[in-house]
Amino acid sequence: MRRIGLLTEDSRTYFETIEILKEQGLEFVSLDFFDPIPANVGAVITTEPEMGKVSFDKIVTDPDPEAAVAKAKRLLSGENPVKDLTIGIDPGNRPGFAVLGDGYVLMRSTAPYPEAVKGLVDDVVKEYPSANVVVRIGHGDRTKRNRIFNALWDEGHVLEIVDERNTTKRSQTPDEDAAVEIAMTPGYKPRKRQEVDPCQGEIKNIQRISRLESKGSLTVSKELAKKVAVGELSLSDAIEQQKNGNGSH
């Protein structure tokens, strides 16, 4: 039976990957760069900087050990193309982002801001052109959720909104973990674009943050704060406009 080979001198990658392999009960072997790769190894996990040192045709790299193991398992299964691709998004200032291929976690990350999610989705769809794609978005943080939803709706993606209660976990990557849970949870399919209408609490919170960011020198106007909330302006641009007298009261 073919097994997974682990070949890296990066101690963090090594121990984190071994933990995932053992959790999933997978057959694996630790390899050395100076020794030949055994004939019973069907996929080798390494790091991107070390790829050039690996003389093998089936190499897997990924900064997320769980995703690397999922890719290696796919190679062992005969490199069957992904049929069903599910993308989970945990909305927020830095949205959590996860990709599941036929039930396996292929990728986990965070987007730097809500509108950046669209680019991540586009990249994944290009990588798996034959897959059936469903994008699931957590229902929390309504304003940012709807900003993400509308950007993807305009691209024609199949979208679901998921009740994300009980998806938050205590971990070092709570947003990514929540995105995985959201990707695994069926939701409902809205039939139209969503309204982006921030509440007064969101606007006041942006104003509060603007005071902190400007070290108390100013507070952006409600008009500018609303533009930040709906994604028309960054907070730094809003502060600059207020500083230059371009913000209404």
C-alpha positions in Angstrom: 0.0 0.0 0.0 1.3 3.4 -1.0 2.0 5.8 1.8 2.8 9.5 2.4 6.4 10.6 2.8 7.3 13.6 4.9 10.5 15.3 3.8 11.4 18.6 5.4 14.0 20.1 7.8 11.5 22.7 8.9 10.7 21.5 12.5 7.4 23.3 12.8 6.1 21.8 9.5 7.4 18.4 10.4 5.7 18.1 13.8 2.5 19.8 12.8 2.2 17.5 9.8 2.9 14.4 11.8 0.2 15.4 14.3 -2.3 15.6 11.4 -1.2 12.3 9.9 -1.5 10.5 13.2 -4.9 12.1 13.9 -6.2 10.7 10.6 -4.6 7.3 11.0 -2.6 7.6 7.8 0.4 5.5 6.9 3.5 7.7 6.5 7.2 7.6 6.6 9.7 10.3 7.6 12.3 10.8 4.9 15.8 12.2 4.7 17.2 14.4 1.8 20.3 12.1 1.6 18.3 8.9 1.1 16.4 7.6 -1.9 12.6 7.8 -1.7 11.1 4.3 -1.1 9.1 2.7 -3.8 6.0 2.5 -1.6 5.8 6.3 -1.2 3.1 7.8 -3.4 3.3 11.4 -2.4 5.8 13.6 -0.6 5.0 16.5 1.6 7.6 19.2 1.9 7.9 23.0 2.1 8.0 25.3 -0.9 11.6 26.5 -0.2 12.7 22.8 -0.1 10.9 21.6 -3.3 14.0 22.0 -5.5 15.8 19.5 -3.3 13.2 16.8 -3.7 13.7 14.3 -6.6 10.2 13.1 -6.9 7.3 13.7 -9.3 4.4 13.9 -6.8 5.3 16.7 -4.4 2.8 18.5 -2.1 3.4 21.9 -0.4 1.0 24.0 1.6 1.6 26.4 4.6 -1.4 24.7 6.2 -0.4 21.1 7.3 -4.1 19.9 7.1 -4.4 21.2 3.6 -1.1 19.6 2.6 -2.2 16.2 4.0 -5.5 16.5 2.1 -3.6 17.1 -1.2 -1.4 14.2 -0.5 -4.4 11.9 0.1 -5.8 13.0 -3.2 -2.6 12.1 -5.0 -2.7 8.6 -3.3 -6.3 8.1 -4.4 -5.2 8.4 -8.1 -5.4 12.2 -8.6 -9.1 12.2 -9.2 -10.3 15.7 -10.0 -12.3 17.4 -7.4 -16.1 17.1 -8.1 -17.6 19.3 -5.4 -15.8 22.4 -4.1 -17.3 24.2 -1.1 -16.0 27.6 0.0 -16.7 28.8 3.5 -16.4 32.4 4.5 -16.6 33.8 8.1 -17.4 37.5 7.6 -15.6 40.2 9.5 -12.8 42.8 9.1 -10.5 40.0 8.1 -12.8 37.3 6.9 -12.0 33.7 7.5 -11.7 31.6 4.3 -11.7 27.9 3.8 -12.0 25.5 0.8 -13.2 22.0 1.0 -12.8 19.6 -2.0 -15.1 16.5 -1.8 -15.1 16.9 2.0 -11.4 17.4 2.5 -9.9 20.7 3.7 -7.8 22.0 0.8 -7.1 25.5 2.0 -7.5 27.8 5.1 -6.6 31.5 5.3 -7.9 35.0 6.0 -8.6 37.8 3.6 -7.2 41.2 4.5 -10.6 42.9 4.0 -14.1 41.9 2.9 -13.8 42.8 -0.8 -10.6 40.7 -1.1 -12.7 37.6 -0.7 -13.8 37.8 -4.3 -10.2 37.5 -5.5 -9.6 34.4 -3.4 -12.7 32.8 -4.7 -11.7 33.6 -8.3 -8.3 32.0 -7.8 -9.8 28.8 -6.3 -12.3 28.5 -9.1 -9.6 28.9 -11.7 -7.6 26.1 -10.0 -10.5 23.7 -10.1 -12.3 24.6 -13.3 -14.4 21.4 -13.6 -15.7 21.4 -10.0 -19.2 22.2 -8.9 -18.7 25.3 -6.6 -20.9 26.5 -3.7 -19.9 29.5 -1.6 -21.3 29.5 1.9 -21.2 32.7 4.0 -21.8 33.0 7.7 -24.8 35.0 8.7 -23.0 37.1 11.3 -21.7 40.7 10.8 -24.5 41.5 8.5 -22.9 44.6 6.8 -19.7 42.9 5.9 -21.5 39.7 5.0 -23.7 41.5 2.5 -20.7 43.3 1.0 -19.0 39.9 0.4 -22.3 38.4 -0.8 -23.0 41.1 -3.4 -19.4 41.0 -4.8 -19.8 37.3 -5.4 -23.4 37.5 -6.5 -22.3 39.9 -9.3 -19.9 37.2 -10.5 -22.7 34.6 -10.7 -21.6 32.3 -8.0 -23.9 29.8 -6.2 -24.3 31.4 -2.7 -25.7 30.2 0.6 -26.0 32.0 3.9 -25.3 29.8 6.9 -26.3 30.1 10.5 -22.9 30.3 12.0 -23.8 29.9 15.6 -21.5 27.4 17.4 -18.9 27.7 14.6 -16.5 29.8 16.7 -13.8 27.8 18.5 -11.1 28.7 20.9 -8.0 28.3 18.9 -5.1 30.3 17.4 -7.0 30.6 14.1 -10.7 31.1 15.1 -11.8 32.8 11.9 -10.3 30.0 9.7 -11.8 27.3 11.9 -15.2 29.0 11.7 -14.8 29.2 7.9 -14.3 25.4 7.8 -17.4 24.8 9.9 -19.4 27.2 7.7 -18.2 25.4 4.5 -19.5 22.1 6.0 -22.9 23.5 7.0 -25.7 23.8 4.4 -27.5 27.2 4.3 -30.3 28.9 2.5 -30.0 30.5 -1.0 -31.1 34.1 -1.2 -32.7 35.1 -4.5 -31.3 38.6 -4.8 -28.5 41.0 -3.9 -28.5 41.9 -0.2 -29.0 45.4 1.2 -25.9 47.0 2.7 -27.2 49.4 5.3 -25.0 49.8 8.4 -26.7 50.4 11.7 -26.0 53.4 13.9 -23.9 51.2 16.2 -21.5 50.3 13.4 -21.1 53.9 12.4 -20.4 55.0 15.9 -17.9 52.2 16.4 -16.0 53.4 13.2 -16.0 56.9 14.6 -14.6 55.6 17.9 -11.9 53.7 16.0 -11.1 56.8 14.0 -10.4 58.7 17.2 -8.0 55.9 18.4 -6.3 55.7 15.0 -5.8 59.5 14.9 -4.6 59.5 18.6 -7.6 61.6 19.6 -6.9 64.4 17.1 -10.2 63.9 15.2 -13.4 61.9 14.7 -14.6 61.1 11.2 -18.1 62.3 10.3 -21.1 60.0 10.2 -21.1 60.4 6.4 -17.5 59.2 6.1 -18.0 56.5 8.7 -20.9 55.1 6.7 -18.7 55.1 3.5 -16.2 53.0 5.5 -18.9 50.7 6.7 -20.2 49.9 3.2 -16.7 49.5 1.8 -16.5 52.7 -0.3 -13.6 54.1 1.7 -10.8 52.7 3.9 -10.6 54.1 7.4 -7.2 55.7 6.7 -8.7 57.5 3.7 -11.7 58.7 5.7 -9.3 60.1 8.4 -7.3 61.8 5.7 -10.4 63.4 4.2 -11.6 64.5 7.6 -8.2 66.0 8.3 -8.4 67.9 5.0 -11.9 69.3 5.8 -13.6 67.1 3.3 -15.9 65.3 5.8 -19.4 66.6 6.6 -20.6 66.8 10.2 
